[in-house]
Amino acid sequence: MELTLLAHALAWTVLGLIVLTTVVPVGTKYPFMAMASIDSVIPFGLLGFLFVMAYPEDRRVIALVCIAVAAASESLALILPKKCLRIERAILKVLATVSGLILGAVFMELMQQVVS
């Protein structure tokens, strides 16, 4: 139960940070945030992992929401000034999210087997 509550808090915090870093102008981000591996893979993989842990009974809905967030974060570049849409970054974000979702599902299954 405590793990689920912690996962809820962390999942929503990561989602908030992703939204915040998406709408922040490019020049105000830290230099390390410009690297694709850190800016795209880690937060979106963590997002998928934490949301599967927070809502283990709703995996399909969570998967759709997380993938939509990943696609929308790059699609916002069409609306926001001084941002450019890069399809390879959108694909990278979606793949990282799916990887996090899969890892989260495997982790939850292993946790259920250990408890049982």
N, C-alpha and C positions, 0 to 999 in steps of 0.2 A: 504493500500500500504506500509506504513512504517513497519507494522508488518511482511510483507512478506520479505522485505529487511533485517530486523533484523534476521528473521528466516534463510535466506540464509547464512548470515555471521556466525551465531551460528552453523548451521548444518555443514558447511564445516570445521569450527574450531573443532567441536567435532570429526568429521571424521579424521581430521589430528592428533588430540590427541590420538585417538584409534590406528591409524597406528603407531604413535610414541611409545606408550606404548607396542605395540605388538612386535616391533623389538628391543626394549631396552633389554639388558640382565637382567635376573631375579634378580641378586644381586644388581643392581643399582636402582631398584624401591624402593619407600618408603614402610615401613612395612605395612601400611594400604592398599596398593594396592594389597597385596597378598590375601586379603579376597575375596572370591567368590562373595559375595553380592555387594561389591563396585566395584570390578574390572570388573564384568560381567554385572550385572543387570542395574545399573544406567547409565553408558555411552551408552550402546546399546539401552536401552529404550529411553533415551534422543535423540539418533541418529534417531530412527524411528519417534519419535514425531516431531522433528524439520524438518526433511525432508518432512513429510506430510504437515507441515505448510508452508514450503518454496515452494513446488511444488504441490499445491492442485489439479491441473488438471491432473497430471500424477501419480495417486496413485498406479496403478498396476506396472508401471515401477519402481517407487521408492521402492515399497515393495520388488520386486525382487532384486534390487541393495542392499538394506539394509540387506536383509537376506543373500545374497551372501557375503557381507562384514563380517557379523557375523560369517558365516561358515568359511570363508577364514582366519579370524583372529586366530582362533584356529588351522586351518589346517597348518598354517605357522610353527607350532611347529615341523612338520616333516622335515622342511628344516633348520630352525635356530638351532644353537648349544645350548646345555644346556637347551633345552625346551622339555617338554614331552606333547604329545597329550593326552588329557583327553576328552572322548566323553561326559561325563556329563557336562563339562564346555561348550562344543560346543552346546549342547542342551539348556543349560541355557542361553547362549548368543542369540541363535535364538529365544527362547521364550520371552526373554526380548525385543528383537527387534520387534517381532510381537505385543507384548503388547503396546509398544510405538507407533507403527503404528496405532493400533486400537484406542488408546487414542487420538492420533493426529487427526484421522478422525472424531471421536465423537466431539472433541473440535471445529474443523472447521465447522461441521454441526451446532453446537450450535451457533457459531459466525455468521453464515449465517442467522439463524433464528432470532437472536437478531437484526441484521442489517435490515432485511426485515420487 
